[in-house]
Amino acid sequence: MEYLREFGVHSEVRRLRAVIVNRDSRAHRSVLPEQIEQQMQILDYLRVRERIGEEELASAYIVGEDGGRIRTTADLSIVWRDREGKERTTLLPVRTILDCFVENPYYILFDDIVHEKSMAAEMEEFGRALSSVAQTYDVVELIYDALCEVKRHEEIYRTFLHRLNVQALPEEAGNIRKATQLFDEDEISAGEFLDLLLTGRDSLSRYVVHPLPNLLFTRDVAAVVGDVVMLSAAAKPVRRREALLTWLVFHVHPMFVRLREEGWLRLIDMEQARIEHPDLRISMEGGDLLVLDERTMLVGLSERTTLPALFEYAKRRWWQEEGRGEPVEAEDELERILAVQLVEQRSSMHLDTIFTLANHENDTIEAMVFEPYVEGIYGRIEAYDIDRELVDAFRRSDLDPETFARFQAQALVAEVRSIPELLRYAGFGEVRTHACGGRSGGRRRRRGDTIEWEDPPHIEDADLLAQKREQWTDGANLFALAPGIVLTYLRNDETLKSLNQDGYMILTVDEFCRNSEYFIRERRKVAVGLAGGELSRGRGGPRCMTCPLLRDF
């Protein structure tokens, strides 16, 4: 493994140089049907229309020549099938009858058992696209290296074992305790311990803890903004083991130890913030953090990231504790944190499920957006503007709910109708948007810098149906390899059409990899299409599956 010599992410779109991904599928192989509670849908997953047409024969109506039940294959006369499939193109991720929204639980993000070989092929293709422009690090290999090193770091090792035990779900706590004891006493190797933590199974293939298929989404458990690594405080208890393993990597892996010693990076442990402030609702995940530039970041306040957590993050970022003395103000290029309140539901679990950046050049931002939540269709949104002065006052105050409400009110931006308007308010100039699932059909008019809807689209409108379906399959979750060069899923037809209409070439991974340096050098606008039939079952796209470590400065 070639170690990094530099570190930092100061933009969402500058040339990617190093990234963490997960190429290991062991955890997915261990997921059982009973570990996935089905949605109350005829189809609990929005399948690719072409594929479902081939698979549907088992549900066809079969009649004999006389209209009766067939007894032998010779009696077969007519097979009635629905080849059109129109009703499947209107299927949404939630039940819309009587406005009854039924969502899957949060044990795992995957809605169904994946086909392992197909998923492995999709992961390999994804890895090739990343490797054509950047150094890639496999998160499972990093975790293994960290487990081999951790016993040399006594304090961190004891913290790791303690958290692993106290964060265990009730039904697995006893087995986690036994496994940590075996590892502590050198009865099992680092590799055996890792295999158990990933797959949930012991050496006899017995299930002893829950598997970790969600580790595919390396963005959730850590995010780099500038030279600071945010180590997540996962919102859902079942994901805290993933976050802890990533915490271990950044604390003891030799590559990151050296980078910290050389002053390239700092760590912010949001789980520690949650431990210190149990009275505050603290959770923060990387999918809600976007790097606008060196001085500004954008944060989604979602069901996974809370405003108290954001204030704690800012406090720990801008003031460093040194020993037992008064915290010292840190040198940091980041000056401003913008935040926007999202609809708290699974389809918009993170900011990057509805808003990602494709390009940022010459004072113009290009963003992929899910219009219903981003463009102000449903009226004003809550947005916040947080700076050092406000956070300094916050850190000096008593952290009771009433005091926090006062700081929340101070940070609130008065009138913002959309995320693009918030960026213009912050001085980012022109914001051009590409539409996930295509443009909405409602009539719009521009008033000043804002777009107002005279006749907002409704649920039965065809374009809004496409938007909701393709947002559910991660059409808004672009990942920029370089300015104007993005990864996305091929399955989202209307999203690709929107990008193509806005000047993007649509290429396969093979087509891009053959000439990747040319496209970057010539500043071509390219959307690289990934096969995502299996990967998208986890409600995550290319951005969710990456944790950038280094982009061009």
C-alpha positions as CSV (number, residue, x, y, z in Angstrom):
1,M,0.0,0.0,0.0
2,E,1.4,3.4,-1.0
3,Y,0.9,5.8,1.9
4,L,-0.4,9.4,1.4
5,R,2.1,12.2,1.7
6,E,-0.6,15.0,1.6
7,F,-4.1,15.2,2.9
8,G,-7.1,17.6,2.6
9,V,-10.4,18.1,0.9
10,H,-11.2,21.8,0.1
11,S,-13.8,21.4,-2.6
12,E,-16.5,18.9,-3.6
13,V,-15.3,18.9,-7.2
14,R,-11.6,19.4,-7.6
15,R,-9.5,16.6,-9.0
16,L,-9.8,13.5,-6.8
17,R,-6.4,12.2,-5.7
18,A,-7.2,9.7,-2.9
19,V,-10.4,8.0,-1.6
20,I,-11.6,5.3,0.7
21,V,-14.1,2.8,-0.7
22,N,-15.2,-0.7,0.3
23,R,-14.5,-3.6,-2.1
24,D,-15.4,-6.4,0.3
25,S,-18.7,-8.1,0.0
26,R,-18.5,-10.6,2.9
27,A,-21.1,-8.7,5.0
28,H,-23.6,-8.8,2.2
29,R,-23.2,-12.6,1.8
30,S,-24.2,-12.9,5.5
31,V,-27.5,-10.9,5.3
32,L,-30.6,-13.2,5.7
33,P,-34.2,-12.5,4.7
34,E,-35.4,-12.3,8.3
35,Q,-32.9,-9.5,8.9
36,I,-34.9,-7.3,6.4
37,E,-38.4,-6.3,7.3
38,Q,-40.3,-5.8,4.1
39,Q,-42.2,-2.6,3.2
40,M,-46.0,-2.8,2.7
41,Q,-45.7,-2.8,-1.0
42,I,-46.5,-5.3,-3.8
43,L,-43.0,-4.6,-5.0
44,D,-40.7,-3.5,-2.2
45,Y,-38.0,-2.3,-4.5
46,L,-38.1,-0.1,-7.6
47,R,-36.7,-2.6,-10.0
48,V,-35.2,-1.8,-13.4
49,R,-38.2,-2.0,-15.8
50,E,-36.3,-4.0,-18.5
51,R,-35.1,-6.6,-16.0
52,I,-38.5,-7.1,-14.3
53,G,-40.1,-7.8,-17.7
54,E,-37.9,-10.8,-18.1
55,E,-38.4,-12.1,-14.6
56,E,-42.2,-11.9,-14.5
57,L,-43.2,-15.1,-16.2
58,A,-44.0,-16.8,-13.0
59,S,-46.8,-14.4,-12.3
60,A,-48.4,-14.7,-15.8
61,Y,-51.9,-16.0,-16.3
62,I,-51.9,-19.3,-18.1
63,V,-55.0,-20.8,-19.6
64,G,-55.8,-23.9,-21.8
65,E,-57.6,-23.9,-25.1
66,D,-60.9,-24.5,-23.4
67,G,-60.3,-21.8,-20.9
68,G,-59.8,-24.3,-18.1
69,R,-56.8,-25.2,-16.0
70,I,-53.9,-26.8,-17.9
71,R,-52.8,-30.2,-16.9
72,T,-49.8,-30.8,-19.2
73,T,-47.5,-28.5,-21.2
74,A,-49.2,-29.8,-24.3
75,D,-52.4,-28.0,-23.2
76,L,-50.7,-24.6,-23.1
77,S,-52.4,-22.3,-25.5
78,I,-52.2,-18.7,-24.3
79,V,-49.9,-16.9,-21.9
80,W,-51.3,-13.6,-20.7
81,R,-48.6,-11.2,-19.7
82,D,-48.4,-7.5,-18.9
83,R,-45.5,-6.5,-21.2
84,E,-46.4,-2.8,-21.0
85,G,-45.6,-2.3,-17.4
86,K,-47.1,1.1,-17.0
87,E,-48.3,0.4,-13.5
88,R,-44.7,-0.3,-12.5
89,T,-43.4,3.1,-13.7
90,T,-45.8,4.8,-11.2
91,L,-44.6,2.8,-8.2
92,L,-43.1,5.0,-5.5
93,P,-40.8,4.2,-2.6
94,V,-43.7,4.8,-0.1
95,R,-47.4,4.0,-0.1
96,T,-49.3,7.0,-1.4
97,I,-52.8,5.7,-0.8
98,L,-54.4,7.7,2.0
99,D,-51.0,9.4,2.3
100,C,-49.8,6.5,4.4
101,F,-46.0,6.6,4.4
102,V,-44.6,3.2,5.3
103,E,-40.8,2.9,5.4
104,N,-38.3,0.2,6.1
105,P,-36.7,0.0,9.5
106,Y,-33.1,1.1,10.0
107,Y,-31.4,-2.2,10.8
108,I,-29.8,-2.2,7.4
109,L,-30.1,0.2,4.5
110,F,-30.5,-2.6,2.0
111,D,-34.1,-3.3,1.1
112,D,-33.5,-6.8,-0.3
113,I,-31.0,-9.6,-0.5
114,V,-28.4,-8.6,-3.2
115,H,-27.2,-10.9,-5.9
116,E,-23.6,-11.2,-4.8
117,K,-21.9,-11.8,-8.1
118,S,-23.7,-8.9,-9.8
119,M,-22.9,-6.7,-6.9
120,A,-19.3,-7.7,-6.9
121,A,-19.1,-6.8,-10.7
122,E,-20.7,-3.4,-10.0
123,M,-18.2,-2.8,-7.2
124,E,-15.3,-3.7,-9.4
125,E,-16.6,-1.4,-12.2
126,F,-17.0,1.4,-9.6
127,G,-13.4,0.8,-8.4
128,R,-12.0,1.0,-11.9
129,A,-13.7,4.4,-12.5
130,L,-12.1,5.7,-9.2
131,S,-8.7,4.2,-9.8
132,S,-8.5,5.8,-13.3
133,V,-8.1,9.1,-11.6
134,A,-7.1,8.5,-7.9
135,Q,-5.4,6.3,-5.4
136,T,-8.0,4.1,-3.7
137,Y,-7.9,2.6,-0.3
138,D,-10.1,-0.3,0.7
139,V,-11.7,0.4,4.1
140,V,-11.7,-3.3,5.1
141,E,-7.9,-3.5,4.5
142,L,-7.4,-0.3,6.5
143,I,-9.5,-1.8,9.4
144,Y,-7.4,-5.0,9.3
145,D,-4.2,-3.0,9.5
146,A,-5.6,-1.0,12.4
147,L,-6.6,-4.1,14.3
148,C,-3.1,-5.4,13.9
149,E,-1.7,-2.1,15.3
150,V,-4.2,-1.2,18.0
151,K,-2.7,-3.1,20.9
152,R,0.4,-0.9,20.7
153,H,-1.8,2.1,21.6
154,E,-3.0,1.2,25.1
155,E,-5.4,4.1,25.8
156,I,-7.0,4.0,22.3
157,Y,-7.2,0.2,22.5
158,R,-9.1,0.3,25.8
159,T,-11.4,3.0,24.5
160,F,-12.1,0.9,21.4
161,L,-13.0,-2.3,23.4
162,H,-15.2,-0.3,25.8
163,R,-17.1,1.4,23.1
164,L,-17.5,-1.8,21.2
165,N,-19.2,-3.4,24.2
166,V,-21.4,-0.5,25.4
167,Q,-22.6,0.3,21.8
168,A,-23.6,-3.3,21.1
169,L,-27.3,-4.0,20.5
170,P,-29.0,-5.9,23.4
171,E,-29.4,-9.1,21.4
172,E,-25.7,-9.2,20.5
173,A,-24.1,-7.7,23.6
174,G,-23.1,-11.0,25.2
175,N,-21.4,-12.3,22.1
176,I,-19.6,-9.0,21.4
177,R,-18.2,-9.2,25.0
178,K,-17.0,-12.8,24.4
179,A,-15.4,-11.9,21.1
180,T,-13.6,-8.8,22.5
181,Q,-12.3,-11.0,25.3
182,L,-11.0,-13.6,22.9
183,F,-9.2,-10.9,20.9
184,D,-7.8,-9.2,24.0
185,E,-6.4,-12.6,25.1
186,D,-5.0,-13.4,21.7
187,E,-7.2,-16.4,21.3
188,I,-8.3,-15.1,17.9
189,S,-6.3,-13.2,15.4
190,A,-7.0,-9.7,14.0
191,G,-8.3,-11.3,10.8
192,E,-10.7,-13.6,12.6
193,F,-11.9,-10.8,14.8
194,L,-12.5,-8.6,11.7
195,D,-14.4,-11.4,9.9
196,L,-16.7,-11.8,12.9
197,L,-17.3,-8.0,13.1
198,L,-18.1,-7.8,9.4
199,T,-20.1,-10.9,8.7
200,G,-21.6,-11.5,12.2
201,R,-20.6,-15.1,12.1
202,D,-18.0,-17.0,14.1
203,S,-15.6,-19.7,12.8
204,L,-18.4,-22.3,12.9
205,S,-20.6,-20.1,10.7
206,R,-23.0,-19.3,13.6
207,Y,-24.6,-15.9,13.7
208,V,-23.4,-14.2,16.8
209,V,-23.8,-10.5,15.9
210,H,-25.4,-8.5,13.2
211,P,-23.4,-8.2,9.9
212,L,-22.3,-4.8,8.6
213,P,-23.5,-4.5,4.9
214,N,-23.8,-0.8,5.4
215,L,-20.0,-0.4,5.6
216,L,-20.3,-0.1,1.8
217,F,-21.2,3.5,2.5
218,T,-17.9,4.9,3.7
219,R,-19.1,8.5,3.5
220,D,-21.5,8.0,6.4
221,V,-19.0,7.2,9.0
222,A,-16.4,9.8,8.3
223,A,-16.0,13.0,6.2
224,V,-13.0,15.2,5.5
225,V,-13.6,18.9,5.3
226,G,-10.4,20.8,4.7
227,D,-7.8,19.2,7.0
228,V,-10.3,18.0,9.6
229,V,-11.8,14.5,9.7
230,M,-15.2,14.3,11.2
231,L,-15.7,10.9,12.9
232,S,-19.4,10.3,12.9
233,A,-21.8,9.9,15.8
234,A,-24.1,7.5,13.9
235,A,-27.8,8.2,14.4
236,K,-28.9,4.6,14.4
237,P,-27.4,2.3,17.1
238,V,-26.9,-0.5,14.6
239,R,-24.4,1.6,12.6
240,R,-22.2,2.6,15.5
241,R,-19.9,-0.4,15.1
242,E,-19.1,0.8,11.5
243,A,-18.4,4.3,12.9
244,L,-16.2,2.8,15.6
245,L,-14.1,0.7,13.2
246,T,-13.5,3.9,11.1
247,W,-12.6,5.8,14.3
248,L,-10.0,3.1,15.0
249,V,-8.5,3.4,11.5
250,F,-8.0,7.2,11.8
251,H,-6.5,6.8,15.3
252,V,-4.0,4.0,14.9
253,H,-3.4,3.2,11.2
254,P,0.3,4.1,10.5
255,M,-0.6,6.2,7.5
256,F,-3.0,8.4,9.4
257,V,-0.8,8.5,12.5
258,R,2.1,9.8,10.4
259,L,-0.2,12.4,8.7
260,R,-1.4,13.6,12.1
261,E,2.2,13.8,13.4
262,E,3.2,15.9,10.4
263,G,0.3,18.3,10.9
264,W,-1.7,17.3,7.8
265,L,-4.9,16.4,9.6
266,R,-7.0,16.8,12.8
267,L,-9.7,14.5,14.2
268,I,-13.1,15.5,15.6
269,D,-14.7,12.6,17.5
270,M,-18.5,13.3,17.5
271,E,-19.2,10.1,19.4
272,Q,-17.2,11.6,22.3
273,A,-19.3,14.8,22.0
274,R,-22.4,12.6,22.4
275,I,-20.9,10.9,25.4
276,E,-20.1,14.3,27.0
277,H,-23.5,15.8,26.3
278,P,-26.2,13.0,26.8
279,D,-28.9,15.7,27.3
280,L,-28.4,17.0,23.8
281,R,-29.6,15.2,20.7
282,I,-26.2,14.7,19.0
283,S,-25.7,12.7,15.9
284,M,-23.7,13.6,12.7
285,E,-23.0,11.6,9.6
286,G,-20.8,12.4,6.6
287,G,-23.5,12.4,3.9
288,D,-24.8,15.7,5.4
289,L,-21.5,17.6,4.9
290,L,-20.6,19.3,1.6
291,V,-17.5,21.3,1.0
292,L,-18.4,24.5,-0.9
293,D,-14.9,26.0,-0.8
294,E,-12.0,26.5,1.6
295,R,-14.0,28.9,3.7
296,T,-17.5,27.5,3.6
297,M,-19.3,24.2,4.1
298,L,-22.9,23.3,3.7
299,V,-24.6,20.9,6.2
300,G,-27.9,19.1,6.0
301,L,-29.9,18.9,9.2
302,S,-31.6,15.6,8.7
303,E,-32.8,12.6,10.6
304,R,-29.1,11.7,10.8
305,T,-27.5,15.1,11.6
306,T,-28.8,17.5,14.2
307,L,-28.3,21.2,14.9
308,P,-26.8,20.6,18.4
309,A,-24.3,18.2,16.8
310,L,-23.4,20.9,14.3
311,F,-22.7,23.5,17.0
312,E,-20.6,20.9,18.9
313,Y,-18.7,20.1,15.7
314,A,-18.0,23.8,15.1
315,K,-16.9,24.3,18.7
316,R,-14.4,21.5,18.5
317,R,-13.2,22.5,15.1
318,W,-12.6,26.2,15.9
319,W,-11.3,25.6,19.5
320,Q,-8.9,22.9,20.3
321,E,-8.4,21.5,23.8
322,E,-4.8,21.2,24.9
323,G,-4.5,19.3,28.2
324,R,-6.7,20.6,31.0
325,G,-6.3,24.3,30.2
326,E,-8.6,26.7,28.3
327,P,-9.3,25.6,24.7
328,V,-7.1,27.4,22.2
329,E,-8.5,29.0,19.0
330,A,-7.5,26.8,16.1
331,E,-6.0,27.9,12.8
332,D,-8.6,27.0,10.2
333,E,-9.4,28.2,6.8
334,L,-13.1,27.4,7.4
335,E,-14.9,30.6,8.3
336,R,-18.6,29.8,7.8
337,I,-21.0,26.9,8.1
338,L,-24.3,27.1,6.2
339,A,-27.0,24.6,7.2
340,V,-30.4,23.7,5.8
341,Q,-33.2,21.8,7.5
342,L,-34.3,18.7,5.5
343,V,-37.5,16.7,5.6
344,E,-36.8,14.0,8.2
345,Q,-37.6,10.8,6.3
346,R,-35.6,8.0,4.9
347,S,-35.6,9.1,1.2
348,S,-33.8,12.3,2.3
349,M,-31.8,10.8,5.1
350,H,-28.7,12.9,4.1
351,L,-28.2,16.2,2.2
352,D,-26.4,14.3,-0.5
353,T,-29.5,12.3,-1.4
354,I,-31.1,15.5,-2.7
355,F,-28.3,17.9,-3.5
356,T,-24.7,17.3,-4.7
357,L,-22.2,19.4,-6.7
358,A,-21.1,18.6,-10.2
359,N,-18.9,21.6,-11.0
360,H,-17.7,24.9,-9.4
361,E,-15.7,27.2,-11.7
362,N,-15.7,30.9,-12.5
363,D,-18.1,31.8,-9.7
364,T,-20.7,29.3,-11.0
365,I,-21.8,26.3,-9.1
366,E,-23.5,23.4,-10.9
367,A,-25.6,21.1,-8.7
368,M,-27.7,18.0,-9.1
369,V,-30.9,18.6,-7.2
370,F,-34.1,16.9,-6.3
371,E,-36.5,19.7,-7.2
372,P,-39.3,19.1,-4.7
373,Y,-37.1,19.5,-1.7
374,V,-34.4,21.9,-3.1
375,E,-36.1,24.4,-5.4
376,G,-38.7,25.8,-3.0
377,I,-41.7,24.0,-4.4
378,Y,-43.1,23.5,-0.9
379,G,-42.4,27.0,0.3
380,R,-39.7,28.5,2.6
381,I,-37.0,26.3,4.2
382,E,-35.2,26.8,7.5
383,A,-31.6,27.7,6.9
384,Y,-28.8,28.7,9.3
385,D,-25.6,30.8,9.0
386,I,-23.0,29.9,11.7
387,D,-19.7,31.7,12.2
388,R,-16.9,31.8,14.8
389,E,-18.4,34.6,16.8
390,L,-21.7,32.8,17.4
391,V,-19.9,29.5,18.2
392,D,-17.6,31.3,20.7
393,A,-20.6,32.6,22.6
394,F,-22.2,29.1,22.4
395,R,-19.1,27.4,23.9
396,R,-19.0,29.8,26.8
397,S,-22.7,29.3,27.7
398,D,-24.6,26.7,29.8
399,L,-25.8,24.1,27.3
400,D,-29.5,23.9,28.5
401,P,-32.3,23.6,25.9
402,E,-33.5,27.2,26.5
403,T,-30.0,28.6,25.9
404,F,-29.6,26.5,22.8
405,A,-32.9,27.7,21.4
406,R,-31.6,31.2,21.6
407,F,-28.5,30.4,19.6
408,Q,-30.6,28.6,17.1
409,A,-32.7,31.7,16.6
410,Q,-29.6,33.8,16.2
411,A,-28.3,31.6,13.4
412,L,-31.6,31.4,11.5
413,V,-31.6,33.1,8.1
414,A,-34.7,35.2,7.7
415,E,-36.0,34.4,4.2
416,V,-34.8,31.6,2.0
417,R,-36.9,29.5,-0.3
418,S,-34.4,27.1,-1.7
419,I,-30.8,25.8,-1.3
420,P,-29.6,27.6,-4.5
421,E,-31.0,30.8,-3.0
422,L,-29.1,30.1,0.3
423,L,-25.9,29.8,-1.7
424,R,-26.6,33.1,-3.5
425,Y,-27.3,34.7,-0.2
426,A,-23.8,33.5,1.0
427,G,-22.2,35.1,-2.1
428,F,-21.7,32.2,-4.4
429,G,-23.0,33.9,-7.5
430,E,-24.8,31.8,-10.1
431,V,-26.1,28.4,-9.2
432,R,-27.1,26.2,-12.2
433,T,-29.1,23.1,-11.4
434,H,-29.5,19.7,-13.1
435,A,-32.8,17.9,-12.2
436,C,-32.8,14.5,-10.7
437,G,-35.5,12.7,-12.6
438,G,-36.0,15.6,-15.0
439,R,-37.6,19.0,-14.7
440,S,-41.0,19.5,-13.0
441,G,-43.9,20.6,-15.1
442,G,-45.4,23.2,-12.8
443,R,-45.5,26.8,-14.0
444,R,-42.8,28.9,-12.5
445,R,-41.9,32.6,-12.5
446,R,-38.8,34.4,-11.3
447,R,-39.0,37.1,-8.7
448,G,-35.6,38.7,-8.1
449,D,-33.2,35.9,-7.4
450,T,-35.9,33.3,-6.5
451,I,-38.1,31.0,-8.5
452,E,-41.8,30.9,-7.4
453,W,-44.3,28.3,-8.3
454,E,-47.6,29.5,-9.7
455,D,-48.9,26.0,-10.1
456,P,-46.7,23.4,-8.2
457,P,-46.7,19.9,-9.6
458,H,-48.8,17.2,-7.9
459,I,-48.1,13.6,-7.0
460,E,-49.9,12.3,-10.1
461,D,-47.8,14.3,-12.5
462,A,-45.6,12.1,-14.6
463,D,-42.5,14.2,-14.2
464,L,-42.8,14.3,-10.4
465,L,-43.3,10.5,-10.4
466,A,-40.0,10.1,-12.3
467,Q,-38.3,12.5,-9.9
468,K,-39.4,10.6,-6.8
469,R,-38.5,7.2,-8.3
470,E,-35.0,8.3,-9.5
471,Q,-34.2,10.2,-6.3
472,W,-35.0,6.9,-4.4
473,T,-32.5,5.2,-6.6
474,D,-29.9,7.8,-5.9
475,G,-30.1,10.0,-9.1
476,A,-29.2,13.1,-7.0
477,N,-26.2,11.4,-5.4
478,L,-23.5,12.4,-7.9
479,F,-19.8,12.1,-7.1
480,A,-17.3,14.4,-8.8
481,L,-14.0,12.9,-10.0
482,A,-12.9,16.3,-11.3
483,P,-14.7,19.6,-12.2
484,G,-17.6,18.6,-14.5
485,I,-16.8,14.9,-14.4
486,V,-19.3,12.9,-12.3
487,L,-20.2,9.3,-11.5
488,T,-23.9,8.4,-11.5
489,Y,-26.1,5.3,-12.0
490,L,-27.0,4.4,-15.6
491,R,-30.4,3.2,-14.4
492,N,-31.8,6.7,-13.8
493,D,-32.8,7.5,-17.4
494,E,-34.5,10.9,-16.8
495,T,-31.5,12.1,-14.7
496,L,-29.1,11.2,-17.5
497,K,-31.3,12.9,-20.0
498,S,-31.2,16.1,-17.8
499,L,-27.4,16.0,-17.7
500,N,-27.2,15.4,-21.4
501,Q,-29.5,18.3,-22.2
502,D,-27.2,20.4,-20.0
503,G,-24.1,19.6,-22.0
504,Y,-22.8,16.4,-20.4
505,M,-21.5,13.5,-22.4
506,I,-22.9,10.2,-21.1
507,L,-20.2,7.5,-21.1
508,T,-19.7,4.0,-19.8
509,V,-17.0,3.3,-17.3
510,D,-14.9,1.6,-20.0
511,E,-15.3,4.5,-22.4
512,F,-14.2,6.9,-19.7
513,C,-11.3,4.9,-18.3
514,R,-9.7,4.7,-21.8
515,N,-9.4,8.5,-21.9
516,S,-9.8,9.7,-18.4
517,E,-6.8,12.0,-18.4
518,Y,-7.9,13.5,-21.7
519,F,-11.4,14.4,-20.4
520,I,-9.9,16.0,-17.3
521,R,-7.2,17.9,-19.1
522,E,-9.7,19.2,-21.7
523,R,-12.3,20.1,-19.1
524,R,-15.0,18.1,-20.8
525,K,-18.3,17.6,-19.1
526,V,-18.8,13.9,-18.6
527,A,-21.4,11.8,-16.7
528,V,-19.9,8.3,-16.2
529,G,-22.7,5.8,-15.9
530,L,-22.3,2.9,-13.4
531,A,-24.4,-0.3,-13.4
532,G,-26.3,0.1,-10.1
533,G,-29.0,-2.5,-10.1
534,E,-27.6,-4.1,-6.9
535,L,-25.7,-1.2,-5.4
536,S,-28.7,1.1,-5.4
537,R,-30.7,-1.4,-3.3
538,G,-28.8,0.1,-0.3
539,R,-30.2,3.7,-0.8
540,G,-26.8,5.1,-1.6
541,G,-25.1,6.3,-4.7
542,P,-21.5,7.0,-5.8
543,R,-21.0,9.8,-3.3
544,C,-22.3,7.7,-0.4
545,M,-19.8,5.0,-1.3
546,T,-16.7,7.2,-1.2
547,C,-14.7,9.0,1.5
548,P,-12.3,11.4,-0.3
549,L,-9.0,12.0,1.5
550,L,-7.3,14.2,-0.9
551,R,-8.3,16.5,-3.7
552,D,-6.2,19.1,-5.6
553,F,-5.6,22.2,-3.5
